[in-house]
Amino acid sequence: MRFGFHISIAGGFSKIVERAHVRGCETIQFFSRNPRGWKYSPLNEKDVKAFRSSIQTSTLFPVFLHLPYLPNIASLKTNFYNQSIHSIATDLQRAEHLGAQYLIIHIGHRMESSEEEAMVAVSQGIDRAFEMVKNGVILLMENTAGQGTEIGYQFDQIKKIIEGIHDPQRVGVCLDTAHSYEAGYDLSNKDGIEKTLEAFDKAIDLKRLHLLHLNDSKTPLGSRKDRHWHIGEGYIGLEGFRYLINHPLIRHLPGIMETPRKDTVEDLKNMEVIRSLVEPSPQWGEGH
């Protein structure tokens, strides 16, 4: 598994690779703009060129872009549904321009809508964004903790959203470990992890899983409260992560950490902990 962090873009994209290297990243995730606002400036071509050049001379792969927090395509009853679709389309374009292979989105809040209405709204919103932008960037829907009116916390909900999309080969899933645990999928032990992966494969298909967000949970199983915590220090624990990241069905996937940080120290510790859990790959013929 290739490990990385969500990296700050403060000071420009050209700073990303240096920050990633300091943290020992093998893969990265970042925003293309202010994550807590709607307004944004055009990409600075000089900055983009410097970033792409630094990526090409590094070993960082894959590159993930994350949509800002405000867009919500899970409710037609909000005043910014159309604005949210345009935001996704904008970042699909930006991802391609920046050389990112994937764009991650939060599935959203249903607000006053029913779950069925919300799932249809998400499918339609993604369809409209895909009509606006036709490129090779894969859109990854991130599962949620089910906090408040969030949808996408059950694998069957994500399945129905994908089934409603006209161009499903352009979508995949990012599985957040904290969100999964908080939604009721027990990733703290072998049995729970096996059941979770089986449930995911049955509902969605593991071939659609492109990324793990590796976060421990500060809240208990099924809490429906989204609280990320340091690897091994939350309810999932070291043994949960050890079994998960070495699982033969998913150990080839990249893993991005979004653990709490005040400065680089926390990231360095989380990277050290997650790497300490990696076990050697089984050799061909072993056990025969």
Backbone as CSV, one residue per row, in Angstrom:
resi,resn,N_x,N_y,N_z,CA_x,CA_y,CA_z,C_x,C_y,C_z
1,MET,0.840,-1.192,0.000,0.000,0.000,0.000,0.881,1.250,0.000
2,ARG,0.534,2.202,-0.865,1.246,3.478,-0.926,0.540,4.461,0.010
3,PHE,1.286,5.079,0.898,0.693,5.950,1.908,0.967,7.423,1.614
4,GLY,0.039,8.261,2.049,0.216,9.698,1.878,-0.715,10.471,2.786
5,PHE,-0.699,11.789,2.614,-1.543,12.682,3.405,-2.278,13.659,2.505
6,HIS,-3.307,14.266,3.071,-3.881,15.459,2.459,-2.883,16.584,2.725
7,ILE,-2.461,17.274,1.653,-1.398,18.280,1.746,-1.956,19.687,1.522
8,SER,-1.489,20.630,2.318,-1.909,22.028,2.198,-1.395,22.648,0.900
9,ILE,-2.209,23.546,0.301,-1.778,24.275,-0.898,-1.410,25.719,-0.558
10,ALA,-1.275,26.033,0.720,-0.885,27.391,1.124,0.421,27.780,0.443
11,GLY,0.408,28.940,-0.212,1.609,29.389,-0.913,1.724,28.881,-2.331
12,GLY,0.763,28.063,-2.765,0.761,27.588,-4.147,1.000,26.090,-4.289
13,PHE,0.612,25.572,-5.452,0.754,24.136,-5.732,2.220,23.697,-5.751
14,SER,3.102,24.628,-6.093,4.524,24.283,-6.200,5.132,23.870,-4.862
15,LYS,4.416,24.150,-3.761,4.906,23.783,-2.422,4.519,22.348,-2.029
16,ILE,3.597,21.749,-2.784,3.008,20.469,-2.384,4.032,19.341,-2.304
17,VAL,4.823,19.188,-3.354,5.744,18.049,-3.417,6.756,18.088,-2.275
18,GLU,7.275,19.270,-1.977,8.224,19.398,-0.863,7.570,18.979,0.455
19,ARG,6.338,19.442,0.686,5.619,19.072,1.913,5.352,17.567,1.955
20,ALA,5.045,17.001,0.802,4.783,15.557,0.734,6.045,14.761,1.057
21,HIS,7.172,15.198,0.523,8.435,14.490,0.755,8.849,14.545,2.219
22,VAL,8.656,15.691,2.853,8.989,15.834,4.275,8.222,14.808,5.105
23,ARG,6.998,14.516,4.679,6.128,13.588,5.417,6.299,12.138,4.982
24,GLY,7.141,11.899,4.013,7.372,10.533,3.546,6.252,9.987,2.684
25,CYS,5.530,10.882,2.006,4.382,10.453,1.191,4.813,9.723,-0.078
26,GLU,3.979,8.763,-0.465,4.130,8.084,-1.755,2.970,8.436,-2.678
27,THR,1.919,9.017,-2.116,0.746,9.475,-2.851,0.237,10.717,-2.131
28,ILE,-0.563,11.547,-2.819,-1.021,12.800,-2.213,-2.466,13.126,-2.579
29,GLN,-3.035,13.969,-1.737,-4.376,14.513,-1.957,-4.323,15.991,-1.573
30,PHE,-5.070,16.827,-2.308,-5.093,18.252,-1.980,-6.335,18.907,-2.587
31,PHE,-6.634,20.124,-2.144,-7.694,20.941,-2.730,-7.090,21.779,-3.851
32,SER,-7.927,22.174,-4.815,-7.432,23.065,-5.867,-7.726,24.523,-5.536
33,ARG,-8.465,24.747,-4.424,-8.906,26.100,-4.055,-9.373,26.095,-2.612
34,ASN,-9.847,27.240,-2.140,-10.335,27.363,-0.764,-11.435,26.335,-0.515
35,PRO,-11.251,25.425,0.443,-12.253,24.372,0.666,-13.528,24.859,1.347
36,ARG,-13.514,26.067,1.897,-14.673,26.550,2.655,-15.351,27.754,2.009
37,GLY,-15.161,27.916,0.711,-15.798,29.031,0.014,-16.193,28.644,-1.398
38,TRP,-17.014,29.483,-2.022,-17.450,29.253,-3.400,-16.553,29.980,-4.404
39,LYS,-16.017,31.128,-4.001,-15.246,31.949,-4.930,-13.834,31.394,-5.098
40,TYR,-13.321,31.530,-6.298,-11.962,31.065,-6.566,-11.394,31.821,-7.753
41,SER,-10.091,31.882,-7.808,-9.395,32.534,-8.912,-8.994,31.488,-9.945
42,PRO,-8.767,31.920,-11.177,-8.268,30.971,-12.179,-6.933,30.385,-11.727
43,LEU,-6.632,29.202,-12.206,-5.352,28.586,-11.874,-4.208,29.430,-12.434
44,ASN,-3.164,29.567,-11.645,-1.965,30.274,-12.076,-1.124,29.316,-12.918
45,GLU,-1.003,29.620,-14.200,-0.351,28.680,-15.121,1.106,28.410,-14.751
46,LYS,1.793,29.425,-14.267,3.189,29.244,-13.860,3.279,28.281,-12.676
47,ASP,2.342,28.440,-11.727,2.294,27.580,-10.545,1.947,26.144,-10.934
48,VAL,0.970,25.998,-11.840,0.561,24.668,-12.304,1.720,23.966,-13.012
49,LYS,2.416,24.715,-13.857,3.546,24.142,-14.595,4.639,23.671,-13.636
50,ALA,4.914,24.485,-12.610,5.935,24.118,-11.617,5.510,22.878,-10.840
51,PHE,4.207,22.810,-10.517,3.694,21.645,-9.791,3.808,20.383,-10.629
52,ARG,3.345,20.464,-11.873,3.371,19.277,-12.733,4.803,18.802,-12.977
53,SER,5.712,19.747,-13.099,7.114,19.391,-13.290,7.668,18.678,-12.058
54,SER,7.312,19.187,-10.874,7.807,18.572,-9.632,7.194,17.192,-9.411
55,ILE,5.947,17.015,-9.834,5.295,15.702,-9.725,5.979,14.692,-10.644
56,GLN,6.275,15.128,-11.869,6.868,14.230,-12.859,8.260,13.754,-12.461
57,THR,8.965,14.564,-11.685,10.311,14.172,-11.252,10.293,13.502,-9.877
58,SER,9.083,13.315,-9.329,8.939,12.633,-8.040,8.405,11.223,-8.275
59,THR,8.204,10.491,-7.193,7.610,9.150,-7.287,6.183,9.159,-6.743
60,LEU,5.606,10.351,-6.573,4.260,10.467,-6.015,3.216,10.007,-7.024
61,PHE,2.423,9.021,-6.631,1.371,8.491,-7.499,0.464,7.574,-6.677
62,PRO,-0.842,7.605,-6.907,-1.582,8.534,-7.744,-1.719,9.909,-7.075
63,VAL,-2.286,10.853,-7.859,-2.559,12.203,-7.362,-4.074,12.374,-7.268
64,PHE,-4.542,12.756,-6.081,-5.973,12.910,-5.822,-6.313,14.366,-5.535
65,LEU,-7.331,14.870,-6.207,-7.871,16.197,-5.897,-9.141,15.997,-5.083
66,HIS,-9.373,16.864,-4.099,-10.574,16.763,-3.258,-11.444,17.992,-3.487
67,LEU,-12.727,17.768,-3.739,-13.674,18.864,-3.913,-13.807,19.643,-2.605
68,PRO,-14.009,20.972,-2.675,-14.282,21.744,-1.451,-15.500,21.216,-0.698
69,TYR,-15.679,21.685,0.528,-16.714,21.151,1.416,-18.135,21.625,1.104
70,LEU,-18.288,22.819,0.545,-19.625,23.414,0.432,-20.563,22.753,-0.578
71,PRO,-20.096,22.290,-1.735,-21.015,21.685,-2.699,-21.825,20.537,-2.101
72,ASN,-23.112,20.490,-2.481,-24.015,19.436,-1.997,-24.997,19.088,-3.111
73,ILE,-24.819,17.917,-3.716,-25.725,17.508,-4.799,-26.730,16.459,-4.326
74,ALA,-26.894,16.334,-3.013,-27.820,15.327,-2.479,-29.210,15.889,-2.212
75,SER,-29.429,17.150,-2.529,-30.757,17.730,-2.325,-31.079,18.749,-3.408
76,LEU,-32.179,18.484,-4.124,-32.664,19.431,-5.134,-33.308,20.644,-4.479
77,LYS,-33.558,20.537,-3.178,-34.304,21.579,-2.467,-33.405,22.677,-1.905
78,THR,-32.099,22.594,-2.172,-31.210,23.667,-1.725,-31.080,24.710,-2.830
79,ASN,-30.645,25.900,-2.451,-30.482,26.981,-3.423,-29.192,26.856,-4.218
80,PHE,-28.323,25.912,-3.809,-27.030,25.834,-4.488,-26.782,24.472,-5.141
81,TYR,-27.849,23.770,-5.525,-27.691,22.482,-6.216,-26.960,22.672,-7.548
82,ASN,-27.425,23.629,-8.360,-26.788,23.875,-9.655,-25.360,24.371,-9.488
83,GLN,-25.154,25.225,-8.490,-23.820,25.735,-8.201,-22.880,24.590,-7.810
84,SER,-23.429,23.612,-7.101,-22.636,22.454,-6.678,-22.207,21.612,-7.878
85,ILE,-23.105,21.453,-8.840,-22.780,20.704,-10.056,-21.662,21.407,-10.821
86,HIS,-21.778,22.727,-10.940,-20.740,23.500,-11.630,-19.404,23.399,-10.893
87,SER,-19.468,23.304,-9.572,-18.248,23.174,-8.773,-17.543,21.847,-9.072
88,ILE,-18.326,20.776,-9.191,-17.753,19.471,-9.543,-17.137,19.528,-10.939
89,ALA,-17.868,20.136,-11.882,-17.359,20.252,-13.250,-16.050,21.044,-13.282
90,THR,-16.016,22.122,-12.514,-14.799,22.946,-12.438,-13.615,22.131,-11.948
91,ASP,-13.835,21.345,-10.889,-12.719,20.580,-10.337,-12.359,19.362,-11.184
92,LEU,-13.292,18.849,-11.978,-12.930,17.809,-12.949,-11.936,18.384,-13.958
93,GLN,-12.200,19.621,-14.400,-11.286,20.287,-15.328,-9.948,20.582,-14.658
94,ARG,-10.019,21.088,-13.433,-8.799,21.437,-12.699,-7.946,20.197,-12.418
95,ALA,-8.615,19.096,-12.094,-7.879,17.855,-11.836,-7.056,17.461,-13.057
96,GLU,-7.691,17.498,-14.221,-6.975,17.149,-15.451,-5.812,18.110,-15.686
97,HIS,-6.061,19.395,-15.480,-5.041,20.414,-15.716,-3.848,20.241,-14.772
98,LEU,-4.142,19.816,-13.546,-3.090,19.638,-12.545,-2.407,18.263,-12.631
99,GLY,-2.948,17.396,-13.481,-2.363,16.067,-13.630,-2.842,15.069,-12.596
100,ALA,-3.976,15.367,-11.953,-4.551,14.436,-10.970,-5.390,13.391,-11.696
101,GLN,-5.313,12.161,-11.237,-6.073,11.079,-11.873,-7.491,10.955,-11.319
102,TYR,-7.702,11.500,-10.114,-8.980,11.312,-9.420,-9.472,12.611,-8.781
103,LEU,-10.805,12.744,-8.694,-11.449,13.812,-7.927,-12.370,13.160,-6.905
104,ILE,-12.172,13.496,-5.631,-12.982,12.940,-4.541,-14.073,13.930,-4.160
105,ILE,-15.302,13.436,-4.025,-16.403,14.297,-3.581,-17.102,13.673,-2.377
106,HIS,-17.637,14.534,-1.515,-18.528,14.073,-0.453,-19.908,13.888,-1.068
107,ILE,-20.584,12.814,-0.729,-21.866,12.494,-1.363,-22.933,13.517,-1.002
108,GLY,-22.934,13.992,0.229,-23.803,15.114,0.564,-24.882,14.843,1.591
109,HIS,-25.637,15.902,1.873,-26.728,15.882,2.853,-28.067,15.959,2.123
110,ARG,-29.013,15.125,2.539,-30.326,15.117,1.882,-31.200,16.282,2.326
111,MET,-30.856,16.914,3.439,-31.624,18.046,3.979,-33.077,17.629,4.212
112,GLU,-34.023,18.255,3.510,-35.447,17.934,3.687,-35.914,16.820,2.752
113,SER,-35.042,16.346,1.888,-35.414,15.307,0.924,-35.428,13.931,1.587
114,SER,-36.124,12.991,0.950,-36.066,11.599,1.398,-34.754,10.995,0.907
115,GLU,-34.392,9.827,1.434,-33.162,9.175,0.975,-33.246,8.830,-0.510
116,GLU,-34.407,8.365,-0.952,-34.578,8.016,-2.364,-34.392,9.243,-3.248
117,GLU,-35.013,10.359,-2.855,-34.878,11.601,-3.622,-33.420,12.048,-3.654
118,ALA,-32.739,11.894,-2.529,-31.341,12.320,-2.434,-30.444,11.503,-3.354
119,MET,-30.653,10.194,-3.389,-29.822,9.342,-4.236,-30.018,9.681,-5.713
120,VAL,-31.259,9.948,-6.099,-31.543,10.353,-7.480,-30.872,11.690,-7.784
121,ALA,-30.934,12.616,-6.826,-30.322,13.934,-7.008,-28.816,13.821,-7.224
122,VAL,-28.161,12.940,-6.470,-26.713,12.749,-6.616,-26.390,12.179,-7.997
123,SER,-27.123,11.155,-8.402,-26.890,10.549,-9.724,-27.065,11.577,-10.831
124,GLN,-28.140,12.359,-10.748,-28.416,13.365,-11.777,-27.359,14.463,-11.775
125,GLY,-26.930,14.855,-10.578,-25.909,15.892,-10.472,-24.593,15.457,-11.096
126,ILE,-24.201,14.211,-10.833,-22.966,13.684,-11.418,-23.101,13.583,-12.935
127,ASP,-24.267,13.132,-13.408,-24.507,13.064,-14.855,-24.318,14.428,-15.510
128,ARG,-24.882,15.454,-14.896,-24.789,16.805,-15.467,-23.350,17.311,-15.470
129,ALA,-22.608,17.011,-14.403,-21.194,17.410,-14.361,-20.408,16.689,-15.456
130,PHE,-20.720,15.417,-15.668,-20.043,14.634,-16.705,-20.387,15.140,-18.107
131,GLU,-21.606,15.658,-18.278,-21.989,16.229,-19.573,-21.191,17.494,-19.864
132,MET,-20.891,18.249,-18.805,-20.135,19.502,-18.956,-18.658,19.243,-19.233
133,VAL,-18.126,18.196,-18.605,-16.691,17.915,-18.713,-16.481,16.453,-19.088
134,LYS,-15.899,16.239,-20.241,-15.612,14.875,-20.688,-14.092,14.697,-20.698
135,ASN,-13.596,14.048,-19.658,-12.163,13.756,-19.603,-11.939,12.427,-18.889
136,GLY,-10.699,12.080,-18.654,-10.383,10.774,-18.077,-10.291,10.744,-16.567
137,VAL,-10.600,11.869,-15.906,-10.530,11.913,-14.443,-11.649,11.051,-13.850
138,ILE,-11.291,10.185,-12.910,-12.276,9.324,-12.249,-12.839,10.054,-11.030
139,LEU,-14.159,10.104,-10.929,-14.831,10.742,-9.796,-15.043,9.707,-8.695
140,LEU,-14.480,9.963,-7.528,-14.616,9.038,-6.400,-15.597,9.592,-5.379
141,MET,-16.640,8.819,-5.086,-17.579,9.191,-4.031,-17.064,8.647,-2.708
142,GLU,-16.960,9.516,-1.731,-16.470,9.110,-0.408,-17.643,8.732,0.491
143,ASN,-17.582,7.541,1.075,-18.646,7.129,1.996,-18.661,8.052,3.209
144,THR,-19.814,8.203,3.834,-19.963,9.138,4.945,-20.197,8.405,6.264
145,ALA,-20.161,9.165,7.347,-20.420,8.605,8.682,-21.914,8.536,8.978
146,GLY,-22.723,9.203,8.133,-24.165,9.235,8.392,-24.538,10.278,9.432
147,GLN,-23.701,11.297,9.545,-23.955,12.360,10.529,-25.056,13.284,10.021
148,GLY,-25.992,13.632,10.886,-27.080,14.514,10.470,-27.886,13.897,9.345
149,THR,-28.008,14.617,8.232,-28.791,14.109,7.097,-27.897,13.573,5.972
150,GLU,-26.655,13.233,6.302,-25.748,12.684,5.288,-26.302,11.399,4.684
151,ILE,-26.115,11.241,3.386,-26.380,9.947,2.757,-25.048,9.394,2.248
152,GLY,-25.070,8.109,1.872,-23.839,7.475,1.428,-23.086,6.813,2.559
153,TYR,-23.773,6.588,3.683,-23.126,5.898,4.804,-23.379,4.397,4.755
154,GLN,-24.309,3.981,3.915,-24.562,2.559,3.698,-24.135,2.200,2.276
155,PHE,-23.496,1.051,2.122,-23.004,0.649,0.805,-24.137,0.525,-0.211
156,ASP,-25.310,0.103,0.245,-26.447,-0.024,-0.670,-26.873,1.325,-1.238
157,GLN,-26.699,2.392,-0.456,-27.021,3.729,-0.959,-26.066,4.117,-2.089
158,ILE,-24.791,3.828,-1.895,-23.798,4.143,-2.927,-24.065,3.305,-4.178
159,LYS,-24.448,2.059,-3.972,-24.796,1.177,-5.096,-25.908,1.793,-5.939
160,LYS,-26.970,2.272,-5.283,-28.111,2.846,-6.005,-27.719,4.119,-6.742
161,ILE,-26.831,4.915,-6.137,-26.366,6.129,-6.811,-25.620,5.764,-8.087
162,ILE,-24.725,4.798,-8.000,-23.951,4.377,-9.174,-24.871,3.813,-10.252
163,GLU,-25.859,3.036,-9.842,-26.809,2.462,-10.807,-27.587,3.542,-11.552
164,GLY,-27.731,4.713,-10.951,-28.477,5.801,-11.580,-27.635,6.694,-12.469
165,ILE,-26.327,6.435,-12.538,-25.420,7.262,-13.345,-25.294,6.675,-14.749
166,HIS,-25.416,7.518,-15.770,-25.409,7.049,-17.151,-24.033,6.600,-17.631
167,ASP,-22.983,7.132,-17.025,-21.617,6.798,-17.434,-20.850,6.252,-16.225
168,PRO,-21.260,5.080,-15.717,-20.716,4.583,-14.445,-19.234,4.229,-14.470
169,GLN,-18.651,4.058,-15.670,-17.224,3.736,-15.713,-16.361,4.923,-15.295
170,ARG,-16.986,6.110,-15.177,-16.237,7.302,-14.763,-16.289,7.517,-13.252
171,VAL,-16.949,6.611,-12.515,-17.057,6.788,-11.062,-16.470,5.593,-10.307
172,GLY,-16.016,5.883,-9.098,-15.518,4.861,-8.195,-15.814,5.292,-6.773
173,VAL,-15.166,4.632,-5.823,-15.433,4.908,-4.407,-14.127,5.100,-3.645
174,CYS,-14.163,6.042,-2.704,-13.115,6.219,-1.705,-13.716,5.773,-0.380
175,LEU,-13.090,4.786,0.247,-13.611,4.253,1.511,-12.855,4.875,2.678
176,ASP,-13.566,5.676,3.464,-12.981,6.296,4.653,-13.182,5.358,5.837
177,THR,-12.084,4.974,6.483,-12.179,3.994,7.570,-12.924,4.543,8.785
178,ALA,-12.685,5.813,9.121,-13.394,6.408,10.261,-14.885,6.480,9.972
179,HIS,-15.242,6.971,8.778,-16.655,7.075,8.406,-17.320,5.701,8.415
180,SER,-16.626,4.706,7.884,-17.186,3.349,7.841,-17.496,2.850,9.243
181,TYR,-16.532,3.008,10.136,-16.692,2.548,11.522,-17.825,3.309,12.208
182,GLU,-17.866,4.607,12.005,-18.895,5.446,12.630,-20.283,5.149,12.071
183,ALA,-20.313,4.610,10.839,-21.588,4.239,10.218,-22.032,2.829,10.597
184,GLY,-21.167,2.092,11.330,-21.567,0.769,11.798,-20.815,-0.403,11.206
185,TYR,-19.827,-0.129,10.326,-19.009,-1.204,9.758,-17.774,-1.377,10.649
186,ASP,-17.686,-2.499,11.334,-16.643,-2.699,12.342,-15.304,-3.074,11.702
187,LEU,-14.382,-2.122,11.671,-13.057,-2.353,11.097,-11.993,-2.567,12.166
188,SER,-12.418,-2.841,13.387,-11.458,-2.973,14.489,-10.915,-4.391,14.649
189,ASN,-11.476,-5.346,13.896,-11.036,-6.737,14.039,-11.201,-7.500,12.727
190,LYS,-10.558,-8.658,12.655,-10.540,-9.468,11.437,-11.940,-9.807,10.944
191,ASP,-12.792,-10.285,11.830,-14.136,-10.703,11.436,-14.934,-9.534,10.867
192,GLY,-14.849,-8.389,11.527,-15.580,-7.213,11.067,-15.077,-6.710,9.731
193,ILE,-13.759,-6.755,9.540,-13.177,-6.309,8.274,-13.594,-7.234,7.140
194,GLU,-13.558,-8.538,7.374,-13.987,-9.490,6.342,-15.448,-9.257,5.958
195,LYS,-16.293,-9.047,6.957,-17.718,-8.803,6.690,-17.922,-7.491,5.936
196,THR,-17.139,-6.471,6.292,-17.257,-5.174,5.628,-16.847,-5.267,4.166
197,LEU,-15.714,-5.905,3.893,-15.253,-6.039,2.513,-16.211,-6.894,1.689
198,GLU,-16.766,-7.916,2.315,-17.751,-8.762,1.630,-19.005,-7.956,1.295
199,ALA,-19.444,-7.131,2.253,-20.636,-6.302,2.036,-20.382,-5.274,0.936
200,PHE,-19.189,-4.692,0.925,-18.828,-3.714,-0.106,-18.818,-4.379,-1.478
201,ASP,-18.178,-5.534,-1.559,-18.067,-6.240,-2.836,-19.438,-6.649,-3.365
202,LYS,-20.296,-7.098,-2.467,-21.638,-7.534,-2.862,-22.474,-6.363,-3.362
203,ALA,-22.387,-5.227,-2.674,-23.215,-4.073,-3.031,-22.623,-3.271,-4.187
204,ILE,-21.320,-3.012,-4.136,-20.704,-2.058,-5.057,-19.724,-2.709,-6.026
205,ASP,-18.955,-3.702,-5.575,-17.877,-4.375,-6.306,-16.541,-3.737,-5.912
206,LEU,-15.654,-4.534,-5.359,-14.343,-4.045,-4.924,-13.526,-3.445,-6.067
207,LYS,-13.875,-3.762,-7.311,-13.170,-3.165,-8.447,-13.399,-1.660,-8.518
208,ARG,-14.457,-1.197,-7.878,-14.745,0.247,-7.870,-14.024,0.981,-6.738
209,LEU,-13.362,0.246,-5.871,-12.656,0.862,-4.750,-11.250,1.266,-5.203
210,HIS,-10.996,2.581,-5.227,-9.719,3.095,-5.730,-8.825,3.686,-4.648
211,LEU,-9.404,4.002,-3.487,-8.636,4.704,-2.455,-9.202,4.425,-1.072
212,LEU,-8.299,4.317,-0.088,-8.701,4.261,1.313,-8.299,5.565,1.988
213,HIS,-9.222,6.176,2.699,-8.876,7.253,3.616,-8.616,6.592,4.961
214,LEU,-7.369,6.584,5.380,-6.971,5.875,6.599,-7.031,6.819,7.796
215,ASN,-8.134,6.777,8.497,-8.338,7.601,9.683,-8.896,6.736,10.796
216,ASP,-8.359,6.883,12.008,-8.976,6.213,13.150,-10.198,7.030,13.558
217,SER,-11.057,6.435,14.372,-12.290,7.103,14.802,-12.226,7.483,16.274
218,LYS,-12.578,8.729,16.551,-12.605,9.196,17.938,-13.926,8.844,18.611
219,THR,-14.894,8.363,17.814,-16.210,8.020,18.367,-16.492,6.532,18.164
220,PRO,-17.380,5.947,18.985,-17.615,4.494,18.961,-18.296,3.989,17.690
221,LEU,-18.288,2.673,17.553,-18.927,1.990,16.430,-20.383,2.421,16.298
222,GLY,-20.759,2.839,15.081,-22.143,3.216,14.817,-22.572,4.535,15.424
223,SER,-21.625,5.363,15.836,-21.956,6.635,16.500,-22.621,7.636,15.564
224,ARG,-22.375,7.498,14.268,-22.839,8.441,13.242,-22.293,9.847,13.501
225,LYS,-21.146,9.916,14.158,-20.471,11.192,14.414,-19.090,11.153,13.768
226,ASP,-18.849,12.086,12.870,-17.631,12.115,12.071,-16.499,12.796,12.843
227,ARG,-15.614,11.974,13.434,-14.477,12.503,14.180,-13.225,11.669,13.870
228,HIS,-12.342,12.214,13.042,-11.098,11.517,12.719,-10.149,11.553,13.909
229,TRP,-9.301,10.517,14.027,-8.320,10.492,15.097,-7.040,9.831,14.606
230,HIS,-5.999,9.902,15.429,-4.685,9.382,15.053,-4.709,7.853,14.926
231,ILE,-3.912,7.346,13.984,-3.863,5.913,13.703,-3.490,5.127,14.964
232,GLY,-4.372,4.189,15.335,-4.116,3.328,16.482,-4.551,3.897,17.818
233,GLU,-4.960,5.174,17.842,-5.334,5.813,19.102,-6.845,5.951,19.271
234,GLY,-7.595,5.499,18.265,-9.044,5.580,18.332,-9.677,4.211,18.508
235,TYR,-10.955,4.123,18.168,-11.713,2.888,18.384,-11.359,1.779,17.392
236,ILE,-10.832,2.127,16.225,-10.432,1.079,15.272,-9.177,0.374,15.779
237,GLY,-8.206,1.142,16.222,-7.027,0.578,16.877,-5.979,0.000,15.941
238,LEU,-4.829,-0.304,16.497,-3.702,-0.803,15.709,-4.000,-2.116,15.009
239,GLU,-4.643,-3.048,15.707,-4.889,-4.364,15.105,-5.868,-4.276,13.944
240,GLY,-6.835,-3.374,14.051,-7.761,-3.163,12.945,-7.026,-2.677,11.709
241,PHE,-6.178,-1.667,11.883,-5.418,-1.142,10.745,-4.411,-2.161,10.226
242,ARG,-3.795,-2.923,11.119,-2.828,-3.941,10.686,-3.491,-4.947,9.738
243,TYR,-4.657,-5.430,10.135,-5.338,-6.427,9.309,-5.835,-5.802,8.006
244,LEU,-6.334,-4.576,8.099,-6.913,-3.909,6.932,-5.877,-3.631,5.854
245,ILE,-4.771,-2.996,6.223,-3.814,-2.567,5.193,-3.021,-3.727,4.596
246,ASN,-3.031,-4.868,5.267,-2.342,-6.047,4.737,-3.290,-7.030,4.062
247,HIS,-4.570,-6.679,4.004,-5.549,-7.602,3.421,-5.265,-7.787,1.930
248,PRO,-5.197,-9.031,1.460,-4.826,-9.280,0.059,-5.749,-8.640,-0.972
249,LEU,-6.988,-8.378,-0.616,-7.921,-7.785,-1.572,-7.724,-6.282,-1.745
250,ILE,-7.084,-5.634,-0.772,-6.975,-4.169,-0.846,-5.565,-3.629,-0.589
251,ARG,-4.617,-4.492,-0.327,-3.276,-4.002,0.024,-2.588,-3.285,-1.135
252,HIS,-3.097,-3.452,-2.352,-2.524,-2.777,-3.520,-3.009,-1.338,-3.664
253,LEU,-4.032,-0.958,-2.887,-4.629,0.371,-3.022,-3.798,1.436,-2.312
254,PRO,-3.901,2.710,-2.756,-3.269,3.792,-2.005,-4.076,4.117,-0.753
255,GLY,-3.394,4.653,0.260,-4.061,5.052,1.500,-3.653,6.463,1.892
256,ILE,-4.632,7.349,1.967,-4.395,8.746,2.347,-4.879,8.970,3.775
257,MET,-4.024,9.580,4.599,-4.420,9.907,5.972,-4.894,11.355,6.068
258,GLU,-5.983,11.551,6.800,-6.532,12.883,7.074,-6.645,13.055,8.593
259,THR,-5.598,12.652,9.274,-5.567,12.667,10.733,-5.329,14.090,11.243
260,PRO,-5.755,14.389,12.488,-5.601,15.755,13.018,-4.135,16.184,13.040
261,ARG,-3.912,17.472,12.792,-2.536,17.982,12.839,-2.501,19.440,13.268
262,LYS,-1.462,19.747,14.030,-1.141,21.140,14.333,0.100,21.540,13.539
263,ASP,0.985,20.580,13.361,2.163,20.793,12.520,2.627,19.442,11.971
264,THR,3.835,19.415,11.447,4.348,18.216,10.777,4.536,17.030,11.718
265,VAL,4.754,17.309,12.992,5.069,16.245,13.961,4.010,15.149,13.983
266,GLU,2.729,15.555,14.009,1.646,14.561,14.052,1.640,13.690,12.800
267,ASP,1.890,14.321,11.644,1.924,13.555,10.397,3.062,12.539,10.399
268,LEU,4.215,12.964,10.863,5.367,12.058,10.909,5.092,10.866,11.814
269,LYS,4.414,11.118,12.927,4.091,10.026,13.847,3.083,9.066,13.220
270,ASN,2.027,9.609,12.600,1.023,8.747,11.974,1.621,7.931,10.833
271,MET,2.533,8.541,10.063,3.189,7.801,8.984,4.056,6.680,9.555
272,GLU,4.766,6.970,10.627,5.604,5.952,11.268,4.757,4.791,11.783
273,VAL,3.619,5.122,12.393,2.745,4.085,12.948,2.161,3.213,11.839
274,ILE,1.617,3.833,10.792,0.967,3.043,9.736,1.991,2.162,9.019
275,ARG,3.208,2.683,8.804,4.243,1.886,8.132,4.715,0.726,9.000
276,SER,4.671,0.915,10.317,5.113,-0.150,11.227,4.174,-1.351,11.191
277,LEU,2.963,-1.143,10.652,1.965,-2.213,10.612,2.037,-3.041,9.335
278,VAL,2.815,-2.572,8.368,2.913,-3.276,7.082,3.683,-4.575,7.251
279,GLU,3.111,-5.644,6.715,3.756,-6.958,6.758,4.275,-7.315,5.368
280,PRO,5.348,-8.109,5.283,5.896,-8.488,3.978,4.839,-9.186,3.123
281,SER,4.903,-8.928,1.817,3.973,-9.600,0.905,4.271,-11.087,0.872
282,PRO,3.227,-11.922,0.840,3.452,-13.375,0.722,4.194,-13.688,-0.574
283,GLN,5.136,-14.591,-0.504,5.902,-14.965,-1.691,5.143,-16.024,-2.494
284,TRP,5.366,-16.013,-3.825,4.739,-17.031,-4.667,5.171,-18.414,-4.194
285,GLY,4.200,-19.282,-4.087,4.492,-20.654,-3.702,4.523,-20.873,-2.212
286,GLU,4.391,-19.792,-1.453,4.454,-19.926,0.002,3.299,-20.793,0.502
287,GLY,3.604,-21.736,1.326,2.566,-22.586,1.905,2.187,-23.755,1.021
288,HIS,2.910,-23.926,-0.106,2.602,-25.046,-1.006,3.716,-26.079,-0.970
